[in-house]
Structures are given as structure tokens and as C-alpha cells.
């Protein structure tokens, strides 16, 4: 049952990180024009929002897994 506890701890950590970070942003490079030796690229900033409910659910499920894993091993 040690695996359940470790999975619960991982979910708790991911949930706390999800609550602390509002969104994940990254820059995507894409080719606009590709005509022989001429290549024009554009950079586009993208954001992926992390819903607050996802962090809360992750923490709650992680706590449940830790509780059940500790209870079954005892």
C-alpha cells in the first residue's frame, strides 16, 4: 500500500502547485511563409489556464489516497 501513499503525496504536491500557478505560458514558433530560401516565422504567446477546482480536487483526492494507504498498511 506504499504505492497508494506515494501517489497521494504526488497528487497533493501537484494540487498545491496548480493552486499556486494561475496558468502555464509558452511561446510557439510557426512558419508563416516558406518560399524557397525565404522563410518567415512568427512567435505566438500561448497560455493554458489551470482551473482552481482542479487543484482543489487533486489535493482532496491525494489526501484520501494517503489516508486509505496508511489505513490499509496498518
C-alpha positions in Angstrom: 0.0 0.0 0.0 3.1 2.2 0.0 2.3 3.0 -3.7 -1.1 4.5 -2.7 0.6 6.8 -0.2 3.2 7.9 -2.8 0.5 8.6 -5.4 -1.4 10.6 -2.8 1.6 12.7 -2.0 2.2 13.3 -5.7 -1.4 14.4 -6.2 -1.1 16.7 -3.2 2.1 18.3 -4.5 0.6 18.8 -8.0 -2.6 20.2 -6.5 -0.7 22.8 -4.4 1.4 23.7 -7.5 -1.8 24.0 -9.5 -3.3 26.4 -6.9 -0.1 28.5 -6.8 0.3 28.9 -10.5 -2.5 30.6 -12.5 -1.6 29.5 -15.9 1.2 27.9 -18.0 2.5 30.1 -20.8 4.8 29.2 -23.6 5.9 30.6 -26.9 5.2 28.8 -30.2 7.2 29.5 -33.3 5.3 28.9 -36.6 6.2 29.4 -40.2 4.1 32.0 -42.0 5.8 32.0 -45.4 8.1 29.3 -46.7 9.0 30.2 -50.3 12.3 28.6 -51.3 15.2 30.4 -49.4 12.7 32.9 -47.9 11.3 31.7 -44.6 9.2 34.0 -42.4 8.3 32.8 -38.8 6.1 34.3 -36.2 6.2 33.9 -32.5 2.9 33.4 -30.7 2.5 33.5 -26.9 0.0 30.9 -25.7 -1.5 30.5 -22.2 -3.1 27.4 -20.7 -5.2 28.3 -17.7 -5.3 25.9 -14.7 -8.7 25.9 -13.1 -8.8 26.3 -9.3 -11.2 23.4 -8.9 -8.6 21.0 -10.5 -6.1 21.9 -7.8 -8.6 21.5 -5.0 -9.8 18.2 -6.3 -6.2 17.0 -6.7 -5.4 17.9 -3.1 -8.6 16.2 -1.8 -8.1 13.0 -3.8 -4.4 12.9 -2.7 -5.4 13.2 1.0 -7.9 10.4 0.5 -5.3 8.2 -1.1 -2.8 8.9 1.7 -5.4 8.2 4.4 -6.6 4.9 2.7 -3.0 3.8 2.0 -1.9 4.4 5.6 -5.0 2.7 7.0 -4.6 -0.5 4.9 -0.9 -0.8 5.8 -1.6 -0.6 9.5 
